[in-house]
Amino acid sequence: MKLLPRTARFALMATLDVALHARGRPVSSKQLAARHDLPPRRLETVLQALVRAGILKSVRGPAGGYALARERRRLSVGEIVRVALRAEEEEAPDVAPPLLSAVLEPIIAEAEESALRRLDDVTLDDLHARAVALGFGERPDASGAFEI
């Protein structure tokens, strides 16, 4: 069972990708989508929600794209997930049958809040360190480091 919806997973992946690849220049949504074999339009909604929330910043122009709006250590995974969950709710308002909303939803909401509190303790910097340790991210380009 997956507790986080796809939108939240994409938001986390996109934010981590920007943290791994921004190296002083913005990451284009096309590059990001290509790296993860996703349609750019699928990510654009999530990216814009992250910009509105102050997690990412958008840079316009031919060399534009997305960059982190704050330091990695100041961005919690819980915050990123909450932004994605709100964006998903705005897209498809939830209309639930009375039994679901009165009995099941409160229990599920309690479990979700508990999980989000745990995710608040994990920063984007923690995810970045884990990703780098596993070999993700930009590697130094050796093509410019040679002598004749």
C-alpha positions in Angstrom: 0.0 0.0 0.0 1.3 3.4 -0.9 0.4 6.2 1.6 1.6 9.1 -0.5 -0.2 9.9 -3.7 1.6 10.1 -7.0 1.5 13.9 -6.9 3.4 14.0 -3.6 5.9 11.6 -4.9 6.5 13.7 -8.0 6.8 16.8 -5.9 9.5 15.2 -3.7 11.3 13.8 -6.7 11.2 17.1 -8.6 12.5 19.1 -5.7 15.3 16.6 -5.0 16.2 16.6 -8.7 16.5 20.4 -8.6 18.6 20.2 -5.5 20.9 17.6 -7.2 21.2 19.3 -10.6 20.8 23.1 -10.1 24.6 23.8 -9.6 24.3 27.6 -10.0 21.9 27.4 -12.9 18.1 26.6 -13.1 16.9 23.2 -14.0 14.4 23.2 -16.9 11.2 21.3 -16.6 12.1 19.5 -19.9 15.4 18.3 -18.5 13.8 17.2 -15.3 11.0 15.4 -17.2 13.5 13.7 -19.6 15.6 12.4 -16.7 12.7 10.7 -15.2 10.8 9.7 -18.4 7.8 11.8 -17.6 5.7 14.2 -19.7 6.7 17.8 -18.9 3.0 18.8 -18.6 2.6 16.3 -15.8 5.3 18.0 -13.8 4.5 21.6 -14.6 1.4 21.7 -12.3 3.4 20.3 -9.4 6.4 22.7 -10.1 4.1 25.7 -10.1 2.5 24.7 -6.8 6.0 24.4 -5.3 6.8 27.9 -6.7 3.7 29.4 -5.2 4.6 27.8 -1.8 8.1 29.3 -1.8 9.9 26.0 -2.1 11.1 26.5 -5.7 11.7 29.7 -7.6 11.0 30.1 -11.3 13.6 31.7 -13.5 12.3 33.0 -16.9 14.2 33.2 -20.2 16.0 30.9 -22.6 18.2 29.6 -19.8 15.4 29.5 -17.3 13.9 26.8 -15.2 13.6 26.1 -11.5 15.9 26.5 -8.5 15.5 26.1 -4.8 14.0 29.1 -3.1 15.6 28.2 0.2 18.5 26.2 1.5 18.1 22.4 1.5 18.4 22.2 5.2 15.4 24.7 5.5 13.0 22.6 3.5 11.3 19.7 5.1 9.9 16.7 3.3 6.6 17.2 5.2 6.3 20.7 3.8 6.8 19.6 0.3 4.3 16.8 0.7 1.7 19.1 2.1 2.0 21.5 -0.9 1.5 18.6 -3.3 -1.5 17.3 -1.3 -3.1 20.8 -1.4 -2.5 21.0 -5.2 -4.1 17.6 -5.7 -7.1 18.6 -3.6 -7.6 21.8 -5.7 -7.5 19.8 -8.9 -10.1 17.2 -7.8 -12.3 18.3 -4.9 -13.2 15.3 -2.8 -16.8 14.3 -2.4 -17.1 11.3 -0.1 -20.0 9.2 0.9 -21.2 9.8 4.5 -19.9 6.6 5.9 -16.4 7.3 4.5 -16.4 10.9 5.6 -17.8 10.3 9.1 -16.1 7.1 10.2 -13.1 6.3 8.0 -11.7 9.8 7.1 -11.0 10.8 10.7 -8.9 7.7 11.3 -7.1 8.1 7.9 -6.5 11.8 8.6 -4.9 10.9 12.0 -2.6 8.4 10.4 -1.6 10.9 7.6 -0.9 13.6 10.2 1.3 11.2 12.1 3.2 10.4 9.0 3.6 14.0 8.0 5.0 14.9 11.5 7.6 12.2 10.9 8.4 13.7 7.4 8.8 17.1 9.0 11.9 15.7 10.7 13.5 14.9 7.3 15.0 17.7 5.3 15.7 18.0 1.7 19.4 18.1 2.7 18.9 14.6 4.2 17.5 13.3 1.0 20.2 15.0 -1.0 22.9 13.4 1.0 21.3 10.0 0.6 20.9 10.5 -3.2 24.5 11.6 -3.6 25.7 8.6 -1.6 23.8 6.4 -4.0 25.4 8.0 -7.0 22.6 10.3 -8.1 23.1 13.9 -9.2 25.5 15.6 -11.5 29.0 14.2 -11.8 32.0 16.3 -12.5 32.4 16.6 -16.3 35.8 15.2 -17.2 35.6 16.4 -20.8 37.0 19.9 -19.9 39.8 18.6 -17.7 42.5 17.5 -20.0 46.0 18.6 -21.1 47.7 18.5 -24.5 
